[in-house]
């Protein structure tokens, strides 16, 4: 079972922020072998959805209100610790993120920039592909909408 916490940037304590940045780096930079600027100046605008198992951060997303990243609300930096993926925490953290967007931003229209290999995962959550695929930081992506 995943314990979910939702926090603004200013509500994150130093350890929480460190854990978020460590998890994102572990997966996006090391595991995916992608050198990119993870600390992009957007965390301050986001709400952070943190997923804990046994008091350890194992899943995370950040969400944005409409207009802060895309015209629609959005979810980004979707990550689950590699050793915890068999528990389907990706679905749990995404469902919590969709609910947080509904609760905090009063909208159900959400756009994501998804890694193409995860299309079916996002389809199973109700997202549909829009437009053509593109490269982002050397990794194939596609825009997807949820409504």
N, C-alpha and C positions, 0 to 999 in steps of 0.2 A: 504494500500500500504506500502511496506517495503522499506525503504531507506537503501541501501547497501554501506558499506565502507570496503575497503581492506587495511590492514596495516601490515607492518612488526612489530616484537616485539618492536624494537627501536622506531618506530613511534607511538606506543600506549602511550597516556599520563596516568598519575596516575589514574585518574577517569575512563578512559576506561578499564584499566587493572583491577581495582577494580570491575567494573561492570561485566566484563567477568568472573572473579573468583567467584563472588557472584552468577551469573546465573548458572554456572556449578555446584557449590556446592548445590544450591537450588534444582536442578533437580537430579543430579547424586548421591549426598550423602543423602540429606534429603528425597526427594520424592521417590527415588528408594531404600532407606534404605540400601545403600551400602557404607561401609567404605573402601576407597581405596585412593591411593596417586594420587590425581588429579594434583598437581603441580609436574610434572615428569621430569623437565629439558628439555622438548622438545619444549616448547612454543617459546624459543629463535630462533629455526630453522624454525618455521612455519610462514606462512602468515595467518593473522587472518581476517575472513570474519564476519563482524558485521552487524546485521540487526536491524534497528531502526524503531519504530512506535511512532509517537508523541515525538520524541527526547529521547525515552527510549529504552534501549537494550532489545529486546525480542527474538532474534534468533542469533545463532552463530555457526560457524565451524572454524576449523583450517585446513589448507592444507599444504602438504609437497611435495617437488619435488621428482622425482624418486631417490631412494637410501637413502633418509633421514629416512624413516620409513619402507617402503616396497621397493621391487625392482621397482614397479610401483609408480607413483604419488599416493597420498592418501588424504582422507578426514577423519577427526576424530572430536571427541567431538561435534557431531551434537546435538544441543539443541534448544528447543523452550520453552519459558516460558509457564507454564501450562495454565494460564488464556488467552493465545493468540493462542492456538492451533486450535481453530475453524476457524481461518482465512487462514489455509493452508500455513502458513509461512514456514513450513518444506520444502515444495516443492520449495518455492522461494529461501530460503537460500542454498538449495542443487543445484539448477540450477545456482545460482550465483557462487557457489564453483566450479562446473564443468567448467563454463566459465572462472573463474580465473585460473584454472589449464591449460586450453587451452591457455589463454593469456600470463601467466607468465612462464609456463614451456614447452609450445609448444608440448603438448601431450594430447591424449584423452584416454590413458590407465590408469585406476584408480582402485585401490584396497581399499576396506574398510573392517573393522572388525565390522560387524553389529550385534546389538542385534537381536536375532532370531525372536522375536515377531514383528519386523519391516520389515521382508523380503518382504512382499507385497508392502509396501511403497517404498522400494528401487527397487523392480522389476518394479514398475510404472515409475521409473526414468531411467530405462534401465540397471540396475545392475542384474547380474546373479550369483547364488550361485556356489561356487567351494569348493569341499572337504566336509569333515564332520564337524558337529557342535562341539563346544568346550566350556568350561567354562572359562570366563575371569572375575576375581574379583567376582566369585560366580554367574555370570549371563550368561545364554546361549547365545553364539555368533556363527556367521558363516562368513567365508570370502566370499566376493562378488567382482566381476569384472565388470567394465564398459569399453566399447571400441566402 
